[in-house]
């Protein structure tokens, strides 16, 4: 195999990886629960950026119950957003992971790459 072509392929893959990571950094994904009463926005890497709670969620007469209900709904909305982030990450990074294992000598079986979770 031509070493120059191999190096060029590696550089292209590195560029594609950097572009995919930037797209994930800029992406915004929303998770909801309680029929939209709680909304959580996370970036493409899974970091929570915003939580919105509809005032209708709050029952002033039963603060303890309301607090637990809101906590449960926030957790559910975060999990919903995490699921969407996983799909987005697979969409952006999955093709690159396949390329890492299949096209290069010494590639990890199944497309894995040491030191990079999910690759």
C-alpha positions as CSV (number, residue, x, y, z in Angstrom):
1,X,0.0,0.0,0.0
2,X,1.2,3.5,-0.9
3,X,2.3,5.2,2.4
4,X,1.6,8.7,1.0
5,X,-2.0,7.7,0.1
6,X,-2.4,6.2,3.6
7,X,-1.2,9.4,5.2
8,X,-3.5,11.5,3.0
9,X,-6.5,9.2,4.0
10,X,-5.6,9.6,7.7
11,X,-5.5,13.4,7.3
12,X,-8.9,13.4,5.6
13,X,-10.4,11.3,8.3
14,X,-8.9,13.6,11.0
15,X,-10.5,16.6,9.2
16,X,-13.8,14.8,9.0
17,X,-13.6,13.9,12.7
18,X,-12.9,17.5,13.6
19,X,-15.8,18.8,11.5
20,X,-18.2,16.2,13.1
21,X,-17.1,17.2,16.6
22,X,-17.7,20.9,15.8
23,X,-21.1,20.1,14.5
24,X,-21.9,18.3,17.7
25,X,-20.6,21.2,19.8
26,X,-23.0,23.5,17.8
27,X,-26.0,21.2,17.8
28,X,-28.9,21.8,20.2
29,X,-31.2,18.9,21.1
30,X,-34.4,19.2,23.2
31,X,-35.9,16.7,25.5
32,X,-39.3,17.0,27.1
33,X,-41.5,15.4,29.7
34,X,-44.9,15.9,31.3
35,X,-46.4,16.7,27.9
36,X,-44.0,19.6,27.4
37,X,-44.2,21.0,30.9
38,X,-40.5,20.4,31.3
39,X,-38.0,21.1,28.5
40,X,-34.3,20.5,28.6
41,X,-31.8,21.7,25.9
42,X,-28.5,19.9,25.6
43,X,-25.7,20.3,23.1
44,X,-24.5,17.6,20.8
45,X,-22.0,16.4,23.4
46,X,-24.7,15.9,26.0
47,X,-24.1,18.9,28.3
48,X,-27.3,20.4,29.6
49,X,-27.5,24.0,28.6
50,X,-31.0,25.0,29.6
51,X,-34.0,23.8,31.6
52,X,-37.5,25.3,31.3
53,X,-40.3,24.4,33.7
54,X,-43.8,25.6,32.9
55,X,-45.4,27.4,35.8
56,X,-48.4,25.1,35.6
57,X,-46.2,22.4,37.0
58,X,-46.0,24.1,40.4
59,X,-48.7,23.4,42.9
60,X,-48.2,25.9,45.7
61,X,-50.5,24.0,48.1
62,X,-48.4,20.9,48.0
63,X,-44.7,22.0,47.8
64,X,-43.2,18.6,48.7
65,X,-45.1,16.7,46.1
66,X,-44.6,19.3,43.5
67,X,-40.8,19.4,44.2
68,X,-40.6,15.6,43.7
69,X,-42.8,15.7,40.6
70,X,-40.7,18.5,39.0
71,X,-37.5,16.6,39.9
72,X,-38.8,13.4,38.2
73,X,-39.9,15.4,35.1
74,X,-36.6,17.1,34.8
75,X,-34.8,13.8,35.0
76,X,-37.2,12.3,32.4
77,X,-36.6,15.3,30.1
78,X,-32.8,14.9,30.4
79,X,-33.0,11.2,29.6
80,X,-35.2,12.1,26.6
81,X,-32.5,14.6,25.4
82,X,-29.7,12.1,26.0
83,X,-31.4,9.6,23.8
84,X,-31.6,12.2,21.0
85,X,-28.0,13.1,21.5
86,X,-26.9,9.5,21.2
87,X,-28.8,9.3,17.9
88,X,-27.2,12.5,16.7
89,X,-23.7,11.3,17.7
90,X,-24.2,8.1,15.9
91,X,-25.4,10.0,12.8
92,X,-22.3,12.3,12.8
93,X,-19.6,10.0,14.2
94,X,-20.8,6.5,13.1
95,X,-19.6,6.7,9.5
96,X,-16.2,7.9,10.7
97,X,-15.9,5.0,13.2
98,X,-16.7,2.5,10.4
99,X,-13.9,4.0,8.3
100,X,-11.4,3.8,11.0
101,X,-11.7,0.1,11.4
102,X,-12.3,-1.1,7.9
103,X,-9.9,0.8,5.6
104,X,-6.6,0.9,7.4
105,X,-4.1,-1.9,8.1
106,X,-4.1,-2.8,11.8
107,X,-7.6,-1.4,12.3
108,X,-9.5,-2.7,15.3
109,X,-12.0,-5.5,14.6
110,X,-15.5,-4.2,14.4
111,X,-14.3,-0.6,13.7
112,X,-13.1,0.1,17.2
113,X,-10.3,2.6,18.0
114,X,-8.3,2.4,21.2
115,X,-8.8,5.3,23.5
116,X,-12.0,6.6,21.8
117,X,-15.2,5.3,23.4
118,X,-17.7,4.3,20.9
119,X,-15.2,3.9,18.1
